[in-house]
Amino acid sequence: MKFYSYLVLSLGLWIAASVAYAGEFVVRDIQVEGLQRISAGTVFNYLPVQTGSTVSEQDYPDIIRTLFKTGFFTDVQLERSGNVLIVTVTERPAIAEVQIEGNKDISTDDLKKALTSVGLVEGRVFDRSLLDKVEQELLQQYYSRGRYAVQINSQVRPLERNRVAIKLSISEGAVASISQINIVGNKAFTEKELLSLIQSSTTGWLSFFTKDDQYAKQKLAADIETLRSFYLDRGYLKFNVESTQVSITPDKKDVYITINMTEGEPYTVENVHLTGAFGVVPEAELRKLIDIKPGETFSRAKITEITKSIGQRLGEEGYAFANVNTVPQVNDESRKVDLTFLVDPGRRVYVRRVNFKGNIKTQDEVLRREMRQAEGAGYSTKDLDRSKTRLQRLDYLESVNVEMSAVPGTNDQVDVNYTLVERPSGSLLFGIGYGQESGLLLNASVTQNNFLGTGNQMSLVLNNSDIGANYSLSYNNPYYTIDGVSRGFRIYYQDIDAAQVNTANYVLNSYGAQVSFGFPLNEFDTLLVLPGYDHIQIDTTDSTPVEIIDYINKNGDNFNEFKLDSSWVRDSRNRTIFPTSGGLNQISAEVAIPGSDAQYYKLSYRGIFYYPLTRWMTWSLGGEIGYGDGYGDTNGLPFFENFYAGGLRSVRGYKANTLGPRYSNNEPIGGAFKTTASTQLILPVPFMDKSENVRVAAFFDAGNVFATTSDFDANELRYSIGLSGLWLSPLGPIVLSVAAPLNDQSEDETEAFQFSFGVPFN
């Protein structure tokens, strides 16, 4: 019995082993069938089996899975023919073309970039699941833009040679607008106050431009942060937005938003501490920067500004990586906060190199002379910022970006890298312009603001217009000396028909030369001295006012003038073209010195200041005042040196040069005293996200000219409001304004629309 039992057991094990290894074989060859575009070598690279490998049917699922993971195939089958493994595949089709139609809000280029990033591009293998994912992503993109009625229809059309054409048809639908915003839970501040803080808004008369009535999830999140900051800046430490509900009407056109909040109570500051290390900066200096005192309401904005100020002060002394943290200790029972400013200056950092990138034309020396941060010196945020501003103020640089990089192998050195974008600094111009003040303008000019990359300015101008001729040659070297003393010269010839610029009827012919020297007094102040000579000849016509004829009969019609002009200029603008912060102050004196045929002086002040209100909006305030008179044997200011007002460069809405006193024939005479002022709100340009060459502003102008200071009468000032635009086009500046005079009188000459093209502006 034992023998038979052993025999049966052995037979069972042999049968089981035979069944288990019946499908196992050694692969002597591998054949791949069904390939159209994909090479056999590609399949062999992914295939986890090689010739000589031992394979059984139990390995087939793993082999098939591996090939499926490549994404190249829709079907994979394995067969055995003797010791040959046969792999039969069905390839996924290739994408032959991708068409997009119906999109307007999102450009085709942006859509195709998104499709390319996920692999849905011509030449790639088509994956239907990937197309479905793309459709969902596009829907989310349109939803974020407030287009909830968007419909995306995808069509896949089979082509020959196992290819497909994909077509995305997009119906964007109308943008859903916010119909109502409700804020629930506010007690300390009215709903109107809170709604005025956030970007989201119901439809208003400017919504077409600002799009503030379009709902977007990101914008609502930003609005909630705005509300949070508003409350935290006023001491409400426990402020919280409990929930937000956004609902949309069935027609997907109207959005209703509800914000539920809890305000809490305001907290006050009980104690303020300053601790840590301060490097070489005296502790007393840092304490002066802490302008929040015990008893004041807690303000996150003020605390943030304090930490920033301390960091900047440490940065001025070379602590580039200073860390300033605020540690608050909150007592909820008393609603008081102890503040501790913890300072860690880190190591002092030195600048190894200052590098410039992007200056294709401008010489390296021209840029380095503007640097206030020296190589080898301690790192200084103040000097770096000022260096960047000085570069931005160069007319031939469009943009400047500065970055700092650590020097490998050191922990106390950095390189400062300025990336520049140069703007065209020169022009050879032959053209035609028109201005309401100058008429038809035929011009030929060669201008270089960066002559041969040296930073020097050179200009040759030949202009003929309805008002006469103007020929000039000028040159200026802003760094005649290494200390920044400038030197230049100008020679000119003019023949002006004064009647064409709305003044009295006479012709002024003049030529002359002038030398200029500029002496920098400090970082912002410059003294200009401009000695020169003018020869002036006055020609009359049959319509010349009798007052001018009497003047000529008494004083002659030729004047040789030896002049000494000077100016003090304080310029703190962040750039000279389209500034957004800082200001310009200029006090000027123009004197015809003894020995001149007419002895006189003219004093003037011009100032303009820019205040950034938001990232995209700037407020400017400016004004000009001028006074002149004769001295010695000259009685009063010569009529051809009078001040004038009205027009694009003065009080807009009134015809150029027509304000003020009149001759006996009712032609404008100008005056010896001028005062003008203007305020502007510089706005974003509609339909343009960003432009360095366009500026639009709403303005209010005021001013007039008077015979003398004793004739000044505030009731005689003229006012206007309007909109203006300036475009630095490739063909020259284009200036436009639409103005409405507010208190014009019957004798005033008004002009609602004013423009100039190809005429230099100041």
Secondary structure by P-SEA (a helix, b strand, c coil): caaaaaaaaaaaaaaaaaaaaccbbbbccccccccccccaaaaaaaccccccccccccaaaaaaaaaaacccccbbbbbbcccbbbbbbbbccccccccccccccccaaaaaaaaaaacccccccccaaaaaaaaaaaaaaaaaaccccbbbbbbbbbbccbbbbbbbbbccccccccccccccccccccaaaaaaacccccccccccccccccccaaaaaaaaaaaaaaaaaaccccccccbbbbbbcccccbbbbbbbbbbcbbbbbcbbbbbcccccccaaaaaaaccccccccccaaaaaaaaaaaaaaaaaacccbbbbbbbbbbbccccbbbbbbbbbbccbbbbccccccccccccaaaaaaaccccccccccaaaaaaaaaaaaacccccbbbbbbbbccccccbbbbbbbbbbccccccccbbbbbccccbbbbccccccccccccbbbbbbbbbcccbbbbbbbbbcccccccbbbbbcccbbbbbccccccccbbbbbbcbbbbbbbbbccccbbbbbbbbbbbbbbbbcccccaaaaaaaaacccbbbbbbbbbbbbbbcccccccccccbbbbbbbbbbcccccccccccbbbbbbbbbccccbbbbbcbbbbbbbccccccccccccbbbbbccccccccccccccccccccccccccbbbbbbbbbccccccccccccccccccccccccccccccccccccccccbbbbbbbccccbbbbbbbbbccccccbbbbccccccccccc
